Amino acid sequence: MYILIKARLATMSELKSCYTLDEALKLYALYRMEQDVEAGRADEIAKGVN
């Protein structure tokens, strides 16, 4: 969950008081998916594929 704080997606107080564990895990999953998509796009650009 500290990754969410570091990425400035949530604060510790928000994670403790506003989000359930399920919601926090979904937020983390969305964050990771976005990172994967960005990495894939960067890889395509590096290879010259559009």
Contact map, one row per residue, 1 for C-alpha under 8 A:
11111000000000000000000110010000000000000000000000
11111100000000000000000000000000000000000000000000
11111110000000000000000000010000000000000000000000
11111111111000000000000000110000000000000000000000
11111111111100000000000000000000000000000000000000
01111111100000000000000000000000000000000000000000
00111111110000000000000000000000000000000000000000
00011111111000000000000000000000000000000000000000
00011111111000000000000000000000000000000000000000
00011011111101100000000000000000000000000000000000
00011001111111100000000000000000000000000000000000
00001000011111110000000000000000000000000000000000
00000000001111111100000000000000000000000000000000
00000000011111111110000000000000000000000000000000
00000000011111111111000100000000000000000000000000
00000000000111111111000000000000000000000000000000
00000000000011111110000000000000000000000000000000
00000000000011111111000000000000000000000000000000
00000000000001111111111100000000000000000000000000
00000000000000110111111100000000000000000000000000
00000000000000000011111110000000000000000000000000
00000000000000000011111111000000000000000000000000
00000000000000000011111111100000000000000000000000
10000000000000100011111111110000000000000000000000
10000000000000000000111111111000000000000000000000
00000000000000000000011111111100000000000000000000
00010000000000000000001111111110000000000000000000
10110000000000000000000111111111000000000000000000
00000000000000000000000011111111100000000000000000
00000000000000000000000001111111110000000000000000
00000000000000000000000000111111111000000000000000
00000000000000000000000000011111111100000000000000
00000000000000000000000000001111111110000000000000
00000000000000000000000000000111111111000000000000
00000000000000000000000000000011111111100000000000
00000000000000000000000000000001111111110000000000
00000000000000000000000000000000111111111000000000
00000000000000000000000000000000011111111100000000
00000000000000000000000000000000001111111110000000
00000000000000000000000000000000000111111111000000
00000000000000000000000000000000000011111111100000
00000000000000000000000000000000000001111111110000
00000000000000000000000000000000000000111111111000
00000000000000000000000000000000000000011111111111
00000000000000000000000000000000000000001111111111
00000000000000000000000000000000000000000111111110
00000000000000000000000000000000000000000011111110
00000000000000000000000000000000000000000001111111
00000000000000000000000000000000000000000001111111
00000000000000000000000000000000000000000001100111
